C-alpha cells in the first residue's frame, strides 16, 4: 500500500507542478476554490484538503468561465478561421471530492458522447488527471449518496484517503493514475494503513422514482409555490459543478475578430429570448421548472443518472433558502392525477 506522508504533501505538489498545471483547493480572499498551486500566494492562500468542500468547484479547469475559441478574418459576407485555440496543456486536479468527480463525468457525457465531441473540452479533458479526496464525514448540506454517488470511491484516476496524522493512503485506479504515481514514487512510502469508516449523512434524500414521477408533473401547480422565492440571480448555476450552459459571442475590430464562449444560466430571461422578442420561458416559474426538470428528469432520461451530484453548494449559496432536497421531497409527496 502506498502512503503519502503529510510532511511530503507540498513536495509532491511541487514535483507534479514541474510537468503540469496543478489545481488544488485553496482559500482565496472571502471565498475558496480550485486554483493553481504554482501561482498561489502562500501568505494569503491556504491549502484546504482538510475542508469538506470548497465554495467553487473545479468545473472551471476543464470548462472555463470564459474561453476564446477561434480567431477570424472577415471579408464581406465571407469569414475565414485564422486560428483555433484548443488548449491541450497537461493539468492535474488534486483533491476533488466525489461529488465534483461525478460532475466531471456529467460533462464528459454531455461534451464527448452521443455522436458529437466538443473539441475544446476534449483537448483539456484528455490531458487532465483527477486525484480524488475520499469523504468519510459528510457535512450538513451533503447528500451525494442519495444521488447515487459513492463518497469514498470518487470516479478519478487516483484516490487519496486521509487517515489523519499517519498520512494519505494513495491508490492509483487507472493507467493515467499509475503513470503519475510512478513519477513521484520516491516521495511515497510503502506500509499498511486502515481507511476511516464512513459516517452517516445528516441530510437524507430518496431520489428513487423522482425522474419517472416528474414526467407527469410539467403542468403541476407545485411549481408556482416552489419558485415563489426564486430571484433568478443564477448563483445556483454558477456554483453548481455540473451546470454547463454557455453562450457564444464574437468580438470584432475591422475585418478581424474572435469568437468566445462563456458560462450562461437558464435562470436568466435572456437565455431563451429569441431574436424576434419571443421567449418560451419568460416567467420565473418556467425557468425554475426547467432547471429542476433538467437536473432531476431530463438528464436521467438521457444518461441514466441525475445531473445533481449532491454537493450542496446551491443550498449554501441561495440567498432565499431554496433547497433542492426539499424540492425532491415535495415532488415525492405530491399528488399526481393518473
Secondary structure as UniProt FT lines:
FT   STRAND          2..4
FT   HELIX           6..8
FT   HELIX           9..16
FT   TURN            17..19
FT   STRAND          21..28
FT   TURN            29..30
FT   STRAND          31..36
FT   TURN            38..39
FT   TURN            42..44
FT   TURN            49..50
FT   HELIX           59..62
FT   STRAND          66..75
FT   TURN            76..77
FT   STRAND          78..84
FT   STRAND          91..96
FT   HELIX           98..112
FT   TURN            114..115
FT   HELIX           119..125
FT   TURN            126..127
FT   STRAND          128..133
FT   TURN            140..141
FT   HELIX           144..147
FT   TURN            151..152
FT   STRAND          158..162
FT   HELIX           164..166
FT   STRAND          168..172
FT   HELIX           175..183
FT   HELIX           185..187
FT   STRAND          189..190
FT   TURN            208..209
FT   HELIX           210..214
FT   TURN            215..216
FT   TURN            218..219
FT   HELIX           222..226
FT   TURN            227..229
FT   HELIX           235..239
FT   STRAND          246..253
FT   TURN            254..255
FT   STRAND          256..263
FT   TURN            266..267
FT   HELIX           269..272
FT   TURN            275..276
FT   TURN            280..281
FT   HELIX           284..293
FT   HELIX           294..298
FT   HELIX           299..303
FT   HELIX           313..317
FT   TURN            319..320
FT   HELIX           324..333
//
